[in-house]
């Protein structure tokens, strides 16, 4: 009789726990007059942790209004991200609950490439990039700009391109049907890196010294790069970059941090070629677009930088640099967006590209994308929460 009573009590306890189990119900609305089909929504875990908390073997699951599980990710900075896929002025309902771990197709990926001179490469289903690591300094000299890899496939290609190139099978400097690396960085900021701009001069750091992968898909990849202290007019300044890329986006998010006690003028830049290019500077100082000139391997490449809090002004800056490894002197130019970093407040901006071979038939099409991207930063998707118990 005692054993039966214990079983009954346990059954009541389990039933009671299930009865009190909670989910988060929410509605997400697109306030814009254009579609936002690939943008990730961010749900801070701390806003829902008192309703549902992750167990040791459970994860957050996101379902649409029809009960279908949709791809989601819990990020290193405690956010649940997913794509609500909203058309203009549309709203949709979702449920967040606890469930079993799911396998989702990865659409964002990054990796420290130890087999290729310590590159750090990252990509999503639209674009790909890399930044050079410490092992390359002894071979090519310093180069801390961003390198753009032109993709024209939704597949993730970083590992394949490196493997085939290192094996001598095919070179990623040639387009073999998926795109190529034809972007020239050298001793420049490349495709949107940042540096202090003091005394009308760029102060370029060396290649990153340390790296840390923070998120790695399926929907967002995030990593942090730490650099050696930079000497700016005799002042030692610590530098780090935290970069993230979301599935579906043409632009990477950059959080650039310098350790300073006073405001520091900084500039993000796109390498400018000698001729046959085109520059668009937004009148509201929210974005800059640069159309790369045609090469013998690629054409129709449009780069962009977007600034959520605007930049102060833009200029074209030119300088000479002699590579200490080969003693060759080259001339470099940039289209710079100049702003100011305040002490303890990093600069956040976005940088990336579009290609006529992959989604943007004209420069005007890409500018429309950049305009809407910038507008989305000012008009975030609207989240309405409703907590409801499962009974």
TORNU-754667 format. One record per residue: residue number from 0; residue in one letter; x, y, z of N, C-alpha, C in turn. Coordinates in steps of 0.05 Angstrom, whole numbers, plus 5000, padded with zeros to 4 digits. Example, Ala and Ser with C-alpha at 12.3 -4.5 7.8 and 13.67 -1.06 7.14 Angstrom:
BEGIN
- 0/A/5264/4886/5156/5246/4910/5156/5264/4934/5156
- 1/S/5257/4955/5142/5273/4979/5143/5258/5001/5157
! end
This chain:
BEGIN
- 0/X/5017/4976/5000/5000/5000/5000/5017/5025/5000
- 1/X/5039/5024/5015/5058/5047/5017/5070/5052/4990
- 2/X/5078/5031/4976/5091/5034/4949/5071/5046/4930
- 3/X/5046/5037/4931/5025/5048/4913/5021/5078/4918
- 4/X/5022/5086/4944/5018/5114/4951/5041/5131/4940
- 5/X/5065/5121/4942/5088/5135/4931/5086/5139/4901
- 6/X/5078/5118/4887/5074/5119/4858/5053/5140/4851
- 7/X/5031/5140/4866/5010/5160/4861/5020/5188/4865
- 8/X/5035/5192/4887/5046/5219/4892/5065/5228/4870
- 9/X/5082/5210/4861/5101/5217/4839/5085/5224/4814
- 10/X/5064/5209/4808/5048/5214/4785/5035/5241/4786
- 11/X/5025/5248/4809/5012/5274/4813/5032/5296/4809
- 12/X/5057/5292/4820/5078/5312/4817/5086/5316/4788
- 13/X/5089/5294/4774/5096/5297/4745/5074/5311/4730
- 14/X/5049/5303/4735/5027/5316/4722/5026/5346/4728
- 15/X/5031/5353/4753/5031/5380/4762/5052/5396/4748
- 16/X/5076/5385/4745/5098/5399/4731/5091/5404/4702
- 17/X/5080/5384/4689/5072/5387/4662/5050/5408/4659
- 18/X/5032/5409/4678/5010/5428/4678/5021/5457/4680
- 19/X/5042/5460/4696/5053/5487/4701/5074/5494/4681
- 20/X/5081/5476/4663/5101/5482/4643/5092/5506/4626
- 21/X/5111/5525/4621/5103/5549/4606/5118/5551/4580
- 22/X/5106/5566/4562/5119/5573/4537/5117/5603/4533
- 23/X/5133/5613/4515/5132/5641/4508/5117/5644/4481
- 24/X/5096/5658/4481/5082/5664/4456/5088/5693/4449
- 25/X/5094/5698/4424/5101/5725/4416/5092/5730/4387
- 26/X/5087/5755/4382/5081/5764/4355/5103/5783/4345
- 27/X/5112/5779/4321/5133/5796/4310/5122/5810/4286
- 28/X/5126/5836/4285/5114/5853/4264/5136/5868/4249
- 29/X/5132/5869/4223/5150/5885/4206/5137/5913/4202
- 30/X/5150/5934/4213/5138/5961/4210/5145/5974/4184
- 31/X/5162/5962/4167/5172/5974/4143/5154/5969/4119
- 32/X/5157/5986/4099/5141/5983/4074/5156/5967/4053
- 33/X/5175/5950/4063/5189/5931/4045/5192/5905/4060
- 34/X/5196/5883/4044/5199/5856/4056/5225/5854/4071
- 35/X/5224/5838/4093/5248/5832/4109/5248/5802/4113
- 36/X/5255/5787/4092/5251/5758/4091/5275/5743/4103
- 37/X/5298/5755/4105/5322/5740/4115/5332/5751/4141
- 38/X/5322/5774/4150/5332/5786/4174/5327/5768/4199
- 39/X/5347/5767/4217/5343/5753/4242/5331/5770/4263
- 40/X/5312/5759/4278/5301/5772/4302/5317/5762/4326
- 41/X/5322/5780/4345/5337/5772/4369/5318/5773/4393
- 42/X/5316/5751/4407/5300/5749/4431/5319/5746/4455
- 43/X/5323/5766/4471/5341/5764/4494/5332/5742/4513
- 44/X/5349/5723/4519/5342/5701/4537/5334/5711/4565
- 45/X/5347/5732/4573/5341/5742/4600/5312/5753/4603
- 46/X/5299/5759/4580/5272/5769/4582/5252/5746/4585
- 47/X/5260/5721/4580/5242/5699/4581/5251/5677/4601
- 48/X/5274/5681/4614/5285/5660/4631/5268/5654/4655
- 49/X/5252/5673/4664/5235/5668/4687/5210/5652/4680
- 50/X/5205/5650/4654/5182/5634/4645/5191/5606/4637
- 51/X/5212/5605/4620/5223/5579/4612/5253/5581/4615
- 52/X/5265/5562/4628/5294/5561/4632/5305/5535/4621
- 53/X/5328/5537/4609/5340/5514/4596/5349/5493/4617
- 54/X/5341/5468/4612/5351/5446/4629/5378/5436/4619
- 55/X/5389/5417/4633/5416/5407/4625/5416/5394/4598
- 56/X/5394/5381/4590/5394/5367/4564/5374/5378/4545
- 57/X/5363/5402/4550/5342/5413/4534/5352/5440/4521
- 58/X/5339/5447/4500/5346/5472/4486/5320/5487/4479
- 59/X/5323/5512/4471/5300/5527/4463/5292/5519/4435
- 60/X/5266/5516/4431/5254/5509/4405/5235/5531/4396
- 61/X/5236/5539/4371/5218/5559/4361/5200/5546/4341
- 62/X/5174/5552/4344/5153/5541/4326/5136/5564/4314
- 63/X/5127/5560/4290/5110/5580/4278/5081/5575/4286
- 64/X/5062/5590/4276/5034/5588/4284/5021/5562/4277
- 65/X/5034/5547/4258/5023/5521/4251/5037/5498/4265
- 66/X/5055/5504/4284/5068/5484/4299/5093/5473/4287
- 67/X/5102/5484/4264/5126/5475/4252/5151/5486/4266
- 68/X/5171/5469/4271/5196/5478/4283/5212/5492/4262
- 69/X/5221/5516/4267/5237/5531/4248/5266/5534/4259
- 70/X/5285/5537/4242/5313/5539/4251/5318/5562/4270
- 71/X/5332/5558/4291/5339/5578/4310/5366/5573/4322
- 72/X/5376/5592/4337/5402/5589/4349/5403/5606/4375
- 73/X/5416/5595/4396/5422/5610/4420/5451/5620/4418
- 74/X/5455/5646/4419/5481/5658/4414/5497/5661/4440
- 75/X/5522/5667/4437/5540/5670/4459/5532/5692/4478
- 76/X/5519/5713/4467/5511/5736/4484/5482/5733/4493
- 77/X/5472/5708/4495/5447/5702/4507/5423/5713/4492
- 78/X/5422/5706/4466/5399/5714/4450/5389/5689/4434
- 79/X/5364/5687/4430/5353/5668/4412/5347/5682/4385
- 80/X/5359/5672/4364/5355/5685/4338/5342/5665/4318
- 81/X/5325/5677/4301/5313/5661/4280/5302/5680/4259
- 82/X/5295/5670/4236/5285/5686/4214/5254/5685/4213
- 83/X/5240/5706/4221/5211/5706/4219/5200/5709/4191
- 84/X/5217/5718/4172/5210/5720/4144/5184/5736/4139
- 85/X/5186/5761/4145/5163/5779/4144/5162/5796/4118
- 86/X/5139/5796/4105/5134/5814/4083/5128/5842/4094
- 87/X/5125/5861/4076/5119/5889/4084/5094/5890/4102
- 88/X/5097/5903/4125/5075/5907/4144/5063/5881/4155
- 89/X/5075/5859/4151/5064/5833/4160/5072/5827/4189
- 90/X/5055/5812/4202/5062/5803/4229/5056/5773/4230
- 91/X/5072/5759/4247/5069/5730/4250/5071/5723/4280
- 92/X/5059/5700/4287/5060/5691/4314/5079/5667/4317
- 93/X/5093/5665/4339/5112/5644/4344/5111/5635/4373
- 94/X/5120/5611/4378/5121/5600/4405/5150/5590/4411
- 95/X/5160/5598/4434/5186/5588/4443/5182/5570/4467
- 96/X/5193/5546/4466/5190/5527/4488/5216/5511/4491
- 97/X/5216/5493/4509/5239/5474/4512/5234/5449/4496
- 98/X/5255/5437/4485/5252/5413/4469/5278/5399/4465
- 99/X/5278/5380/4448/5302/5365/4441/5319/5380/4421
- 100/X/5345/5375/4422/5364/5388/4404/5356/5381/4375
- 101/X/5358/5400/4357/5350/5397/4329/5375/5400/4311
- 102/X/5373/5387/4288/5394/5390/4267/5383/5409/4246
- 103/X/5397/5432/4242/5388/5451/4222/5410/5454/4201
- 104/X/5403/5460/4176/5422/5464/4155/5438/5490/4162
- 105/X/5465/5488/4164/5481/5512/4170/5481/5532/4148
- 106/X/5476/5557/4155/5476/5579/4135/5496/5601/4143
- 107/X/5512/5596/4164/5532/5615/4172/5555/5599/4185
- 108/X/5580/5607/4179/5602/5590/4187/5627/5607/4188
- 109/X/5645/5601/4207/5671/5614/4209/5691/5595/4220
- 110/X/5717/5600/4214/5738/5582/4224/5765/5595/4222
- 111/X/5782/5588/4242/5810/5595/4242/5825/5575/4224
- 112/X/5837/5585/4202/5848/5568/4182/5878/5564/4188
- 113/X/5884/5545/4206/5912/5541/4213/5929/5529/4190
- 114/X/5915/5516/4172/5930/5503/4149/5937/5524/4128
- 115/X/5928/5549/4130/5934/5569/4110/5943/5595/4124
- 116/X/5966/5594/4138/5979/5617/4149/5961/5633/4168
- 117/X/5944/5618/4183/5928/5630/4204/5907/5650/4194
- 118/X/5896/5646/4171/5873/5662/4162/5850/5658/4182
- 119/X/5832/5677/4184/5806/5672/4195/5786/5679/4174
- 120/X/5770/5659/4167/5750/5662/4145/5722/5658/4156
- 121/X/5703/5672/4144/5675/5669/4152/5657/5674/4128
- 122/X/5633/5662/4129/5614/5663/4107/5586/5658/4116
- 123/X/5567/5663/4098/5540/5654/4101/5530/5644/4074
- 124/X/5505/5643/4070/5494/5633/4044/5494/5653/4022
- 125/X/5507/5677/4027/5508/5698/4007/5536/5708/4001
- 126/X/5553/5711/4021/5579/5724/4018/5600/5709/4035
- 127/X/5625/5716/4030/5648/5704/4045/5670/5724/4048
- 128/X/5686/5722/4070/5707/5741/4076/5730/5726/4090
- 129/X/5753/5740/4092/5774/5730/4109/5791/5753/4119
- 130/X/5806/5748/4141/5825/5767/4151/5851/5752/4156
- 131/X/5873/5764/4151/5899/5750/4152/5909/5749/4181
- 132/X/5922/5726/4187/5932/5720/4214/5962/5725/4217
- 133/X/5972/5719/4241/6000/5725/4248/6020/5711/4231
- 134/X/6015/5686/4223/6035/5670/4208/6042/5682/4181
- 135/X/6024/5699/4170/6029/5710/4143/6048/5734/4144
- 136/X/6052/5746/4167/6069/5770/4169/6097/5765/4159
- 137/X/6109/5742/4167/6136/5736/4160/6139/5731/4130
- 138/X/6118/5725/4116/6119/5719/4088/6112/5744/4071
- 139/X/6090/5757/4077/6080/5779/4060/6082/5806/4073
- 140/X/6090/5807/4099/6089/5833/4113/6061/5836/4125
- 141/X/6057/5858/4141/6031/5861/4154/6009/5869/4135
- 142/X/5984/5860/4141/5961/5866/4125/5936/5860/4142
- 143/X/5924/5880/4153/5901/5875/4171/5874/5883/4160
- 144/X/5873/5886/4133/5847/5893/4121/5830/5868/4117
- 145/X/5805/5873/4109/5786/5852/4104/5787/5844/4075
- 146/X/5788/5818/4070/5789/5807/4042/5761/5796/4036
- 147/X/5750/5804/4013/5724/5794/4004/5727/5771/3984
- 148/X/5713/5750/3990/5712/5727/3971/5685/5728/3957
- 149/X/5686/5731/3931/5661/5734/3915/5648/5707/3912
- 150/X/5625/5704/3925/5609/5679/3923/5586/5683/3904
- 151/X/5579/5661/3890/5554/5661/3874/5540/5634/3877
- 152/X/5540/5625/3902/5526/5600/3909/5516/5603/3938
- 153/X/5493/5590/3944/5483/5590/3971/5497/5570/3989
- 154/X/5514/5553/3977/5529/5533/3992/5551/5546/4008
- 155/X/5559/5533/4030/5582/5542/4045/5607/5531/4031
- 156/X/5626/5548/4026/5648/5540/4008/5676/5543/4020
- 157/X/5678/5555/4044/5705/5561/4055/5722/5536/4056
- 158/X/5713/5515/4070/5729/5491/4073/5736/5479/4046
- 159/X/5717/5478/4027/5722/5466/4001/5743/5482/3986
- 160/X/5741/5509/3986/5760/5525/3971/5788/5522/3982
- 161/X/5791/5523/4008/5817/5520/4020/5829/5492/4014
- 162/X/5812/5472/4017/5822/5444/4013/5831/5440/3984
- 163/X/5815/5449/3965/5822/5445/3937/5846/5462/3929
- 164/X/5848/5486/3940/5871/5503/3933/5897/5493/3944
- 165/X/5896/5485/3970/5921/5474/3982/5929/5448/3970
- 166/X/5910/5432/3960/5917/5407/3947/5926/5410/3918
- 167/X/5925/5435/3908/5933/5440/3881/5912/5431/3860
- 168/X/5888/5425/3870/5867/5416/3852/5855/5438/3835
- 169/X/5845/5459/3848/5836/5483/3835/5842/5507/3852
- 170/X/5847/5530/3840/5854/5554/3855/5829/5570/3860
- 171/X/5826/5580/3885/5803/5598/3890/5807/5625/3878
- 172/X/5829/5630/3865/5833/5655/3851/5821/5654/3823
- 173/X/5810/5631/3816/5795/5628/3791/5767/5620/3796
- 174/X/5748/5629/3780/5720/5623/3784/5714/5595/3771
- 175/X/5709/5576/3788/5704/5549/3779/5674/5542/3781
- 176/X/5657/5562/3781/5629/5558/3782/5615/5568/3807
- 177/X/5631/5573/3828/5620/5582/3854/5629/5610/3862
- 178/X/5647/5622/3846/5658/5648/3853/5688/5646/3855
- 179/X/5700/5667/3866/5729/5668/3868/5739/5690/3887
- 180/X/5765/5689/3893/5778/5710/3908/5794/5727/3888
- 181/X/5783/5750/3881/5797/5768/3862/5802/5795/3875
- 182/X/5795/5798/3901/5797/5824/3914/5826/5828/3923
- 183/X/5836/5853/3920/5863/5860/3928/5863/5876/3953
- 184/X/5878/5867/3973/5879/5880/3999/5906/5894/4003
- 185/X/5928/5879/4003/5954/5891/4008/5955/5905/4035
- 186/X/5969/5927/4036/5971/5942/4062/5949/5964/4062
- 187/X/5924/5954/4060/5901/5972/4061/5880/5962/4080
- 188/X/5859/5977/4084/5836/5968/4100/5819/5947/4085
- 189/X/5824/5945/4059/5809/5925/4043/5780/5932/4042
- 190/X/5763/5912/4048/5734/5914/4045/5721/5922/4070
- 191/X/5730/5945/4082/5715/5956/4104/5727/5953/4132
- 192/X/5753/5949/4135/5765/5949/4162/5767/5978/4172
- 193/X/5775/5981/4197/5777/6007/4210/5805/6011/4222
- 194/X/5813/6037/4224/5838/6044/4237/5835/6072/4248
- 195/X/5852/6079/4268/5852/6107/4277/5860/6126/4254
- 196/X/5848/6149/4253/5855/6169/4233/5862/6195/4248
- 197/X/5888/6198/4253/5898/6219/4270/5919/6235/4255
- 198/X/5918/6261/4256/5937/6277/4241/5935/6273/4211
- 199/X/5910/6270/4201/5906/6265/4173/5921/6241/4162
- 200/X/5922/6220/4179/5937/6196/4172/5924/6172/4184
- 201/X/5923/6150/4168/5914/6125/4178/5936/6111/4193
- 202/X/5929/6099/4216/5949/6085/4232/5941/6055/4232
- 203/X/5953/6040/4213/5945/6012/4209/5960/5994/4228
- 204/X/5945/5975/4240/5957/5955/4257/5967/5932/4241
- 205/X/5980/5913/4254/5989/5888/4241/5966/5868/4240
- 206/X/5972/5844/4230/5952/5823/4230/5943/5816/4258
- 207/X/5920/5804/4261/5910/5798/4288/5930/5779/4303
- 208/X/5930/5782/4329/5948/5766/4345/5934/5742/4358
- 209/X/5908/5746/4365/5893/5725/4377/5865/5725/4365
- 210/X/5852/5701/4366/5825/5698/4355/5808/5680/4373
- 211/X/5782/5685/4374/5764/5669/4389/5738/5666/4374
- 212/X/5729/5642/4369/5704/5637/4355/5682/5636/4377
- 213/X/5662/5652/4374/5641/5655/4394/5615/5642/4386
- 214/X/5607/5643/4361/5583/5630/4350/5591/5617/4324
- 215/X/5578/5594/4318/5585/5582/4292/5560/5568/4281
- 216/X/5540/5584/4275/5516/5574/4261/5497/5560/4280
- 217/X/5474/5553/4268/5469/5552/4239/5461/5578/4226
- 218/X/5454/5599/4242/5444/5624/4231/5463/5648/4235
- 219/X/5481/5646/4253/5500/5668/4258/5527/5657/4266
- 220/X/5548/5669/4254/5575/5664/4263/5587/5689/4274
- 221/X/5601/5687/4297/5612/5710/4311/5640/5702/4320
- 222/X/5659/5721/4317/5686/5716/4327/5698/5742/4336
- 223/X/5719/5740/4353/5733/5764/4363/5762/5762/4356
- 224/X/5773/5784/4346/5801/5786/4339/5814/5806/4358
- 225/X/5837/5799/4369/5852/5817/4386/5879/5823/4373
- 226/X/5886/5848/4373/5910/5857/4360/5931/5867/4380
- 227/X/5956/5868/4371/5976/5880/4388/5970/5909/4393
- 228/X/5980/5920/4415/5976/5948/4420/5987/5965/4397
- 229/X/5972/5985/4390/5979/6002/4367/5991/6028/4377
- 230/X/6013/6036/4366/6027/6061/4373/6016/6084/4355
- 231/X/6001/6102/4367/5990/6125/4352/6002/6150/4364
- 232/X/6022/6162/4350/6036/6186/4360/6047/6182/4388
- 233/X/6058/6158/4393/6070/6153/4419/6050/6143/4440
- 234/X/6025/6141/4433/6005/6131/4452/5998/6102/4446
- 235/X/6000/6085/4466/5993/6057/4462/5963/6053/4465
- 236/X/5952/6040/4444/5923/6036/4443/5917/6007/4438
- 237/X/5901/5994/4455/5892/5967/4451/5870/5966/4431
- 238/X/5869/5945/4415/5849/5943/4393/5837/5915/4392
- 239/X/5811/5914/4387/5798/5888/4382/5775/5893/4363
- 240/X/5768/5871/4348/5745/5871/4330/5728/5847/4337
- 241/X/5702/5852/4340/5683/5830/4342/5665/5831/4317
- 242/X/5666/5810/4301/5652/5809/4276/5632/5787/4276
- 243/X/5608/5793/4265/5587/5772/4263/5574/5775/4236
- 244/X/5564/5752/4226/5551/5751/4200/5526/5733/4203
- 245/X/5503/5744/4194/5478/5729/4196/5471/5716/4170
- 246/X/5457/5694/4171/5447/5681/4147/5430/5701/4131
- 247/X/5434/5701/4105/5418/5717/4087/5428/5746/4084
- 248/X/5447/5754/4099/5456/5782/4098/5480/5785/4080
- 249/X/5481/5808/4066/5505/5815/4049/5527/5828/4066
- 250/X/5520/5837/4090/5538/5853/4106/5545/5841/4133
- 251/X/5570/5842/4140/5579/5833/4167/5577/5856/4187
- 252/X/5571/5850/4211/5571/5870/4232/5598/5871/4246
- 253/X/5609/5895/4249/5635/5899/4261/5632/5916/4286
- 254/X/5642/5906/4308/5644/5923/4333/5673/5928/4338
- 255/X/5682/5952/4332/5710/5959/4333/5715/5974/4359
- 256/X/5734/5964/4375/5739/5975/4401/5768/5983/4405
- 257/X/5773/6008/4412/5799/6018/4420/5798/6027/4449
- 258/X/5819/6020/4464/5820/6027/4492/5832/6055/4494
- 259/X/5816/6075/4498/5825/6103/4499/5812/6118/4522
- 260/X/5826/6138/4532/5815/6155/4553/5802/6180/4542
- 261/X/5809/6187/4518/5798/6211/4505/5785/6202/4478
- 262/X/5767/6218/4467/5755/6211/4441/5777/6208/4420
- 263/X/5773/6187/4403/5793/6181/4383/5779/6181/4355
- 264/X/5791/6197/4337/5780/6197/4310/5789/6172/4295
- 265/X/5770/6158/4283/5775/6133/4269/5762/6134/4242
- 266/X/5771/6115/4225/5759/6114/4198/5757/6085/4188
- 267/X/5734/6079/4178/5730/6053/4164/5733/6059/4134
- 268/X/5746/6041/4119/5751/6047/4092/5748/6024/4072
- 269/X/5743/6031/4048/5743/6013/4025/5766/6020/4007
- 270/X/5782/6000/4000/5805/6005/3983/5795/6016/3956
- 271/X/5808/6039/3948/5800/6052/3923/5821/6045/3901
- 272/X/5811/6038/3878/5829/6031/3855/5835/6057/3840
- 273/X/5853/6055/3820/5863/6079/3806/5842/6092/3788
- 274/X/5826/6076/3775/5807/6087/3755/5784/6068/3750
- 275/X/5764/6078/3735/5741/6063/3726/5724/6052/3749
- 276/X/5723/6067/3771/5707/6059/3794/5684/6079/3797
- 277/X/5669/6076/3818/5647/6093/3824/5642/6094/3854
- 278/X/5637/6118/3865/5633/6122/3893/5605/6135/3898
- 279/X/5590/6124/3916/5564/6135/3925/5566/6141/3955
- 280/X/5563/6166/3963/5563/6174/3991/5535/6183/3998
- 281/X/5521/6170/4016/5494/6178/4024/5494/6206/4035
- 282/X/5474/6222/4027/5472/6249/4037/5467/6251/4067
- 283/X/5456/6231/4078/5451/6230/4107/5474/6218/4123
- 284/X/5496/6211/4108/5520/6199/4120/5514/6173/4135
- 285/X/5497/6157/4122/5490/6131/4134/5505/6108/4120
- 286/X/5513/6112/4095/5526/6090/4080/5544/6101/4058
- 287/X/5564/6085/4051/5581/6090/4028/5581/6065/4011
- 288/X/5578/6068/3984/5580/6046/3966/5602/6051/3946
- 289/X/5618/6030/3941/5640/6032/3922/5638/6010/3902
- 290/X/5638/6018/3876/5637/5999/3854/5665/5993/3845
- 291/X/5673/5968/3848/5700/5960/3839/5702/5961/3809
- 292/X/5725/5970/3798/5728/5969/3769/5731/5940/3759
- 293/X/5725/5936/3734/5726/5910/3722/5755/5900/3721
- 294/X/5760/5875/3727/5786/5862/3724/5784/5841/3702
- 295/X/5805/5827/3697/5804/5806/3676/5791/5781/3687
- 296/X/5783/5781/3713/5770/5758/3724/5742/5763/3736
- 297/X/5736/5788/3742/5710/5794/3755/5701/5822/3749
- 298/X/5675/5826/3749/5664/5853/3745/5636/5853/3759
- 299/X/5626/5877/3763/5600/5880/3776/5601/5875/3806
- 300/X/5623/5883/3819/5626/5880/3848/5621/5907/3861
- 301/X/5602/5907/3881/5595/5931/3895/5599/5928/3925
- 302/X/5617/5944/3936/5622/5942/3965/5607/5964/3980
- 303/X/5601/5960/4006/5586/5979/4021/5593/5979/4050
- 304/X/5592/6002/4063/5593/6005/4092/5569/6020/4101
- 305/X/5556/6010/4123/5532/6023/4134/5537/6030/4163
- 306/X/5529/6054/4171/5535/6064/4198/5508/6070/4212
- 307/X/5500/6055/4232/5475/6060/4246/5473/6087/4258
- 308/X/5495/6099/4267/5495/6125/4280/5507/6146/4262
- 309/X/5510/6141/4237/5522/6158/4216/5551/6163/4221
- 310/X/5564/6173/4200/5592/6181/4202/5595/6211/4200
- 311/X/5618/6222/4207/5621/6251/4207/5625/6263/4179
- 312/X/5644/6251/4165/5649/6259/4137/5663/6237/4123
- 313/X/5666/6240/4096/5680/6220/4080/5701/6234/4063
- 314/X/5723/6221/4059/5745/6232/4043/5758/6209/4027
- 315/X/5774/6216/4007/5792/6197/3994/5820/6203/4004
- 316/X/5832/6183/4015/5859/6185/4027/5878/6168/4012
- 317/X/5902/6179/4006/5922/6165/3991/5949/6166/4005
- 318/X/5964/6144/4004/5991/6143/4017/6008/6123/4003
- 319/X/6034/6124/4008/6053/6105/3998/6061/6086/4021
- 320/X/6067/6061/4013/6076/6042/4033/6097/6024/4021
- 321/X/6119/6020/4035/6140/6002/4026/6140/5976/4043
- 322/X/6135/5954/4029/6134/5928/4043/6161/5920/4053
- 323/X/6164/5915/4079/6190/5908/4090/6201/5881/4081
- 324/X/6184/5864/4070/6193/5838/4061/6205/5837/4033
- 325/X/6195/5855/4016/6205/5855/3989/6215/5883/3980
- 326/X/6213/5902/3998/6221/5930/3992/6207/5943/3969
- 327/X/6184/5932/3962/6168/5944/3940/6150/5966/3951
- 328/X/6150/5989/3938/6133/6011/3946/6108/6012/3929
- 329/X/6085/6013/3942/6060/6016/3928/6044/6040/3938
- 330/X/6026/6049/3922/6008/6071/3929/5981/6060/3935
- 331/X/5970/6067/3958/5943/6057/3966/5925/6081/3970
- 332/X/5899/6077/3963/5879/6097/3967/5855/6084/3980
- 333/X/5840/6100/3995/5815/6091/4008/5793/6111/4004
- 334/X/5768/6101/4004/5745/6118/4009/5739/6114/4038
- 335/X/5743/6135/4054/5741/6133/4083/5715/6145/4094
- 336/X/5703/6132/4113/5682/6143/4129/5693/6149/4157
- 337/X/5694/6174/4164/5707/6182/4189/5687/6187/4210
- 338/X/5693/6177/4234/5676/6180/4257/5693/6182/4282
- 339/X/5681/6182/4305/5696/6184/4331/5688/6162/4349
- 340/X/5708/6149/4361/5702/6130/4382/5705/6144/4409
- 341/X/5684/6143/4425/5685/6154/4452/5697/6133/4471
- 342/X/5709/6141/4493/5720/6122/4512/5699/6102/4521
- 343/X/5706/6076/4520/5689/6054/4529/5664/6050/4512
- 344/X/5662/6063/4489/5639/6059/4471/5649/6051/4444
- 345/X/5650/6025/4437/5660/6016/4411/5644/6028/4388
- 346/X/5656/6028/4365/5641/6037/4341/5629/6012/4327
- 347/X/5604/6013/4321/5590/5991/4308/5582/6000/4280
- 348/X/5589/5983/4261/5582/5989/4233/5580/5962/4218
- 349/X/5572/5963/4193/5569/5939/4176/5584/5943/4150
- 350/X/5595/5921/4140/5609/5922/4115/5605/5896/4099
- 351/X/5604/5898/4073/5600/5875/4056/5599/5882/4027
- 352/X/5586/5865/4011/5586/5869/3982/5563/5855/3969
- 353/X/5558/5863/3944/5539/5849/3926/5552/5845/3899
- 354/X/5541/5827/3883/5553/5819/3858/5531/5816/3837
- 355/X/5537/5825/3813/5517/5823/3792/5512/5794/3784
- 356/X/5530/5776/3791/5526/5748/3785/5511/5733/3807
- 357/X/5503/5748/3828/5490/5734/3850/5470/5753/3864
- 358/X/5449/5761/3849/5427/5774/3863/5424/5804/3857
- 359/X/5444/5817/3846/5442/5846/3842/5449/5853/3813
- 360/X/5429/5856/3796/5434/5860/3768/5449/5886/3762
- 361/X/5444/5907/3779/5456/5933/3774/5465/5945/3800
- 362/X/5481/5966/3798/5489/5982/3821/5465/5993/3836
- 363/X/5445/6002/3821/5420/6013/3833/5406/5992/3850
- 364/X/5406/5967/3841/5394/5945/3857/5408/5942/3883
- 365/X/5435/5943/3882/5450/5940/3907/5446/5964/3925
- 366/X/5444/5988/3914/5440/6011/3931/5412/6010/3944
- 367/X/5393/5999/3931/5366/5996/3943/5368/5977/3967
- 368/X/5383/5955/3963/5387/5936/3986/5400/5951/4009
- 369/X/5421/5966/4004/5436/5980/4026/5417/6001/4039
- 370/X/5401/6015/4024/5383/6034/4035/5363/6020/4054
- 371/X/5352/5998/4045/5333/5983/4062/5347/5971/4086
- 372/X/5371/5962/4083/5386/5951/4106/5390/5973/4126
- 373/X/5398/5997/4117/5401/6020/4136/5375/6027/4149
- 374/X/5354/6027/4134/5327/6034/4145/5319/6014/4166
- 375/X/5325/5988/4161/5318/5967/4180/5331/5971/4207
- 376/X/5356/5982/4207/5370/5987/4232/5355/6008/4248
- 377/X/5342/6027/4235/5327/6048/4248/5299/6040/4255
- 378/X/5289/6019/4241/5262/6009/4246/5263/5980/4253
- 379/X/5271/5973/4277/5274/5945/4284/5247/5931/4284
- 380/X/5248/5905/4278/5224/5889/4280/5211/5891/4308
- 381/X/5185/5892/4309/5171/5896/4334/5163/5869/4347
- 382/X/5170/5866/4372/5165/5841/4387/5144/5846/4408
- 383/X/5122/5831/4408/5102/5832/4429/5101/5805/4443
- 384/X/5105/5805/4469/5106/5780/4485/5079/5775/4497
- 385/X/5073/5749/4499/5049/5740/4514/5056/5713/4527
- 386/X/5057/5712/4553/5063/5687/4568/5037/5672/4573
- 387/X/5038/5646/4566/5015/5629/4570/5023/5601/4579
- 388/X/5009/5591/4598/5015/5564/4609/5004/5542/4591
- 389/X/5019/5520/4589/5008/5496/4576/4992/5481/4596
- 390/X/4967/5474/4591/4950/5459/4609/4936/5436/4595
! end
